[in-house]
Amino acid sequence: MRHARQHARSHARRAFSLVEVLIALTITATLLTATLAALDTSFKSYKQTTESASTHVVARIVVQRVTAMIRTGDEFGPYPANPITTPELESDWLEFVAFEDEAAGVREVIRLERRADTSDAGPFVLWYVETRLENDVPVLTEEWPLLENLTDLTFILEYEVGPRLRRATLDMTILPDDLQDLAIGDELEAPTIRMVASAAPRQGG
């Protein structure tokens, strides 16, 4: 009989009380919450890095293409009112002749311009507009966006007497795609990428 009572008491000692179960559940829930928060932060950081790297590559390709067109272009605009007193101007567009056949009277004019995507405050889009003229009459115009999600874009044009373009500088700031919702904490903002590139026309501008 005494052995049976001791056996029953040993079984009673192996069970968890309600308080112990609640404490265990609380600790488990806290650990799971911390783990999920760490995973969420890690995912956001990974996505931020990949988006930034992707945007950086695309932006570099666009910048290289634009500077190459500037080097081979001619008859640039906009023109300063007086290149002697105001040799440098800033603009949200750049225009130049990319191809010309004087015998056939054919010209191809390219215009790069900043357009507001949703509002005048941005974000902006860099547009490529190509116009074919025959005897100074537009016969065909094609356009498409080159780069989206810009927070700023400025063309800085330095002219000499002529007016002859001496150098063109592209200064733009880009917000990587899909990063508006990736702020980790209210105090952090989505990072931006700034690119500045200059080129001088080979044909004298």
Secondary structure, DSSP 8 states (H G I E B T S, - for coil): -HHHHHHHHHHHHHS--HHHHHHHHHHHHHHHHHHHHHHHHHHHHHHHHHHHHHHHHHHHHHHHHHHHHHHH-EEEES--S-TTT--EEEESEEEEEEEEETTTTEEEEEEEEEEESSSTTS-EEEEEEEEEEETTEEEEEEEEEEEEEEEEEEEEEEEETTTEEEEEEEEEEE--TT-TT--SSTT-----EEEEEEE--TT--
